[in-house]
Structure formats: C-alpha cells, structure tokens
Amino acid sequence: MQIAANVLNVSATLLVGLLLISLFSLEGMQAAQFILFCALPPAVLNFMLAEQYGQEPDKVASIVLLGNVSSILVIPVVLYFIL
C-alpha cells in the first residue's frame, strides 16, 4: 500500500509542478529547478511531527523511507530530462 502511495505522491507532485510552471510561465533554469524540487523525497520533519502528535508515526516513517529510497531512481531520471 505504501509503495502505491509513494508512486502516486511522486507522480502527483511532478504533475502539479508542471501545471504550476505553465501557470506562472517559468522558463529555463527556473522551470528546471522547480521540477527538481518537486522530485525531492518527503522530509524527516513529517515523521517528527507525526511522532510528537501521535498520528501514526510508523506509517509516516515508512512513507519517508520509501520516498528516500525511490528518490534514488526518480532524481536521476528527472535530471536526465531537465538537463
């Protein structure tokens, strides 16, 4: 389940990023940086907040872990397309 959520998260983030690039008319280096930023994995801060407030920290930790592992594959692909 978390793998599917992670794929959906990366895909949705990149699609929203592409829409925002069109909306704000970003070009060149700005557009490339924005797409790269959209491809970054979720931050560990999400886990820390979930743990502090008792909101399923184990599930959030697995999502953060899968996001970081998948970034090993996603970021090189994104870099290939934007460079």
Number of C-alpha atoms within 10 A of each C-alpha: 6 14 13 8 13 21 14 12 17 19 14 13 17 20 14 13 19 16 12 15 17 12 9 9 10 14 12 9 11 12 19 18 14 17 24 18 14 21 23 18 22 20 12 14 10 14 21 14 13 16 15 9 10 10 12 11 17 13 13 20 17 15 23 21 17 18 24 18 12 17 18 12 10 17 18 13 12 17 14 8 10 14 8
